[in-house]
């Protein structure tokens, strides 16, 4: 990839749009979205086999250990103590509190609905970034965000007319609370992405999330019957730990640094489409007509913002 850690790439400039590093970043964000789109169904499956907090604690601990190992093997070193403590604290919000809301929410609602509700994050990120003076959104970007938010409204409306057996209002509210945590985390993280390498940043924020998770989940981990946990369950832990929390997060952090938080977050609007249809294929959660129409709006908004 063609951008160094200290470089800033400002979205929307024609000269930047043709740079290979920018387009490679776009490609990595598409792959990130695919990983996360599948992850909703994987986590839903895994939390059906074991306590959600226990499942989440193990996958986050696996991700944290893997990232620390990568930093040590790469010899990249760590940032200053002050910067490390700030990232650790941010990780408690973005990888700790967020993950508690996420896993407890998805255990109480459908995987497809969770994918749709997390699509609120880009709009929240844009709003918070604008309020803090960190983002300047042009007219075309505003229209794109508007289309995406309209699509989110349509898919949420459609979810209300879907089969309610596995969905609860509490589960939906927990997912939305997680989206707020992620939005605040992403905006506050932006300044650090220019000074700290992606792997080091990922490791420190994941460690920050691991600590409160292990404290909260300790009783659930202790009483879980790990000896009877099936092989597919461990495969789900590996995918949602290494794929969703290591590989995809590294792509996310690079996107925030190179493209900015709002434009990076717009890629996560592809998650409703992927999450709904993958949940349909894997978990038999059939989407409604309104959800399909809403997904079309979301993708249109993404393409317009990208242009």
C-alpha positions in Angstrom: 0.0 0.0 0.0 1.3 3.4 -1.0 0.8 5.6 2.0 3.1 5.9 5.0 1.9 6.2 8.6 2.4 9.9 8.8 0.7 10.8 5.5 -2.7 12.3 5.3 -4.9 11.7 2.3 -7.8 14.1 2.0 -10.9 12.6 0.4 -12.5 14.3 -2.5 -9.4 15.7 -4.3 -9.0 14.5 -7.9 -5.2 14.0 -7.6 -5.7 11.7 -4.5 -8.4 9.7 -6.1 -6.1 8.3 -8.7 -3.3 7.3 -6.3 -2.9 3.5 -6.1 -2.7 3.6 -2.3 -6.1 5.2 -2.1 -7.7 2.6 -4.4 -6.0 -0.3 -2.6 -7.4 1.1 0.6 -10.9 1.1 -1.1 -10.4 -2.5 -2.1 -9.3 -3.5 1.4 -12.5 -1.8 2.8 -14.7 -3.9 0.5 -13.0 -7.0 1.8 -13.4 -5.7 5.4 -17.1 -5.3 4.7 -17.4 -8.9 3.4 -15.6 -10.2 6.5 -17.9 -8.3 8.8 -21.0 -9.1 6.8 -20.4 -12.8 7.3 -19.4 -12.3 11.0 -23.0 -11.4 12.0 -24.2 -14.9 11.2 -21.0 -16.5 12.6 -21.4 -14.7 15.9 -25.1 -15.5 16.0 -24.3 -19.2 15.5 -21.5 -19.2 18.1 -23.5 -17.5 20.8 -26.2 -20.1 20.3 -23.7 -22.7 21.5 -22.3 -21.0 24.5 -22.8 -18.0 26.8 -22.4 -14.8 24.6 -20.1 -13.1 27.1 -17.9 -16.2 27.3 -17.8 -16.4 23.5 -16.9 -12.8 23.1 -14.2 -12.8 25.8 -12.4 -15.7 24.2 -12.4 -14.2 20.7 -11.3 -10.7 21.9 -8.5 -12.3 24.0 -7.4 -14.3 20.9 -7.4 -11.2 18.8 -5.4 -9.2 21.3 -2.8 -11.9 21.7 -2.5 -12.2 18.0 -2.0 -8.5 17.4 0.6 -8.2 20.2 2.5 -11.1 18.7 2.4 -9.5 15.3 3.9 -6.3 16.7 6.6 -8.2 18.5 7.6 -10.2 15.5 7.5 -7.2 13.2 9.9 -5.2 15.4 7.9 -2.1 14.9 8.0 -1.0 18.5 5.4 0.8 20.6 4.3 4.4 20.8 5.0 6.6 23.9 3.5 5.7 27.2 1.1 8.6 27.0 -0.1 7.7 23.5 -0.4 4.0 24.5 -2.5 4.9 27.5 -4.8 7.0 25.4 -5.3 4.2 22.9 -5.8 1.7 25.7 -8.6 3.9 27.1 -10.2 4.3 23.7 -10.0 0.5 23.3 -12.1 0.1 26.5 -14.9 2.0 24.6 -14.5 0.7 21.1 -13.5 -2.9 21.8 -14.8 -3.3 25.3 -18.1 -1.6 25.9 -19.0 -1.8 22.2 -18.4 -5.6 22.1 -20.5 -6.1 25.2 -23.5 -4.3 23.6 -22.9 -6.1 20.3 -22.7 -9.7 21.5 -25.5 -9.3 24.0 -27.6 -7.6 21.3 -27.0 -10.1 18.6 -27.8 -13.0 21.0 -31.3 -11.4 21.4 -32.1 -10.5 17.8 -31.7 -11.8 14.3 -28.3 -11.7 12.7 -29.8 -9.8 9.7 -31.4 -7.3 11.9 -28.1 -6.7 13.8 -26.4 -6.0 10.4 -29.1 -3.5 9.5 -29.0 -1.7 12.9 -25.2 -1.3 12.9 -25.6 0.6 9.6 -26.5 3.6 11.8 -22.8 4.1 12.6 -21.8 6.0 9.5 -24.5 8.6 10.0 -23.5 9.0 13.6 -19.8 9.2 12.8 -20.6 12.0 10.2 -22.7 13.9 12.7 -20.1 13.6 15.5 -17.2 14.5 13.2 -19.1 17.5 11.8 -19.9 18.7 15.4 -16.3 18.5 16.3 -15.1 20.2 13.2 -13.2 17.2 12.0 -15.2 16.5 8.8 -16.2 18.7 5.9 -19.0 17.0 3.9 -19.8 18.3 0.4 -23.2 18.4 -1.2 -22.8 15.1 -3.0 -21.6 13.4 0.2 -24.6 14.8 2.0 -27.0 13.4 -0.6 -25.1 10.0 -0.4 -25.4 9.9 3.4 -29.1 10.9 3.1 -29.7 8.0 0.6 -27.9 5.6 2.9 -29.9 6.7 6.0 -33.1 6.4 4.0 -32.1 2.9 3.1 -31.4 2.1 6.7 -34.9 3.4 7.7 -36.4 1.1 5.0 -34.6 -2.0 6.1 -35.4 -1.4 9.7 -39.1 -0.9 8.7 -38.8 -4.1 6.8 -37.3 -5.9 9.8 -40.4 -5.0 11.8 -42.5 -7.1 9.3 -40.1 -10.0 9.4 -40.5 -13.2 11.5 -40.2 -12.1 15.1 -39.3 -15.4 16.7 -35.6 -14.6 17.3 -35.8 -10.7 17.6 -36.5 -8.6 20.6 -36.6 -4.8 21.2 -33.9 -5.2 23.9 -31.6 -6.9 21.4 -32.2 -4.1 18.8 -31.6 -1.4 21.5 -28.3 -3.0 22.6 -27.0 -3.1 19.0 -27.9 0.6 18.6 -26.1 1.5 21.8 -23.1 -0.4 20.4 -23.3 1.7 17.2 -23.1 4.9 19.3 -20.0 3.6 21.1 -18.3 2.7 17.8 -19.1 6.1 16.3 -17.6 8.0 19.2 -14.6 5.7 19.2 -14.0 6.1 15.5 -14.0 9.9 15.6 -11.8 10.1 18.7 -9.4 7.6 17.1 -8.8 9.7 14.0 -5.9 11.8 15.3 -4.0 8.8 16.5 -4.1 7.0 13.1 -1.6 9.5 11.7 1.0 9.0 14.5 0.7 5.3 15.3 1.1 2.3 13.0 -2.0 0.3 12.3 -0.8 -2.9 13.9 0.3 -1.1 17.1 -2.9 0.8 17.2 -5.0 -2.3 16.8 -3.0 -4.2 19.4 -3.3 -1.4 22.1 -7.0 -0.7 21.5 -7.8 -4.5 21.5 -5.9 -4.9 24.8 -7.9 -2.0 26.1 -11.1 -3.8 25.2 -9.9 -7.2 26.5 -9.5 -6.1 30.1 -13.0 -5.0 30.9 -14.4 -7.9 28.8 -12.5 -10.5 30.8 -13.6 -8.9 34.1 -17.3 -8.8 33.1 -17.2 -12.2 31.4 -15.1 -14.1 34.0 -18.1 -15.9 35.6 -19.5 -16.9 32.2 -16.1 -18.2 31.1 -15.6 -20.2 34.3 -19.0 -21.9 34.1 -18.9 -22.6 30.3 -18.5 -26.2 29.2 -15.5 -25.8 26.9 -14.9 -29.6 26.8 -18.1 -30.1 24.9 -17.8 -27.1 22.7 -18.0 -28.4 19.0 -15.4 -28.0 16.3 -17.6 -25.6 14.3 -18.0 -23.5 17.5 -14.2 -23.1 17.7 -14.1 -22.3 14.0 -16.6 -19.6 14.6 -14.4 -18.2 17.5 -11.4 -18.3 15.2 -13.2 -16.5 12.3 -14.8 -13.8 14.5 -11.6 -13.4 16.5 -8.9 -13.4 13.8 -10.9 -12.4 10.8 -13.3 -9.9 12.1 -11.1 -8.4 14.9 -7.6 -8.6 13.4 -7.7 -8.6 9.6 -10.8 -6.5 9.2 -9.9 -4.0 11.9 -6.5 -3.4 10.3 -8.3 -2.6 7.1 -10.7 -0.3 9.0 -7.8 1.7 10.7 -6.0 2.2 7.5 -9.2 3.5 5.9 -9.8 6.0 8.8 -6.2 7.2 8.3 -6.2 7.4 4.5 -9.8 8.3 3.7 -11.1 9.8 6.9 -13.7 8.4 9.3 -16.9 9.3 7.4 -15.8 7.9 4.0 -14.5 4.8 5.6 -17.7 4.3 7.6 -19.7 4.5 4.4 -18.3 1.2 3.4 -19.9 -0.4 6.4 -23.2 0.5 4.8 -22.7 -2.5 2.6 -23.1 -4.6 5.7 -26.9 -4.5 5.6 -26.9 -6.1 2.2 -24.3 -8.7 3.0 -25.5 -9.3 6.6 -29.2 -9.9 5.5 -28.5 -12.1 2.6 -25.8 -14.2 4.3 -28.1 -14.6 7.3 -30.8 -15.7 4.9 -28.5 -18.4 3.4 -26.9 -19.5 6.7 -29.7 -19.1 9.2 -32.8 -19.0 7.1 -33.7 -15.4 8.1 -35.6 -14.4 5.0 -35.4 -10.7 4.1 -38.6 -8.7 3.4 -39.2 -6.6 0.2 -38.7 -3.4 2.1 -35.3 -4.6 3.3 -34.2 -5.4 -0.3 -35.4 -1.9 -1.4 -33.5 -0.4 1.5 -30.3 -2.2 0.7 -30.5 -0.7 -2.9 -30.7 2.8 -1.3 -27.8 2.1 0.9 -25.6 0.9 -1.9 -26.6 3.9 -4.1 -25.6 6.2 -1.2 -22.3 4.5 -0.9 -21.5 4.8 -4.6 -22.5 8.5 -4.6 -20.4 9.3 -1.6 -17.4 7.4 -3.1 -17.7 9.3 -6.4 
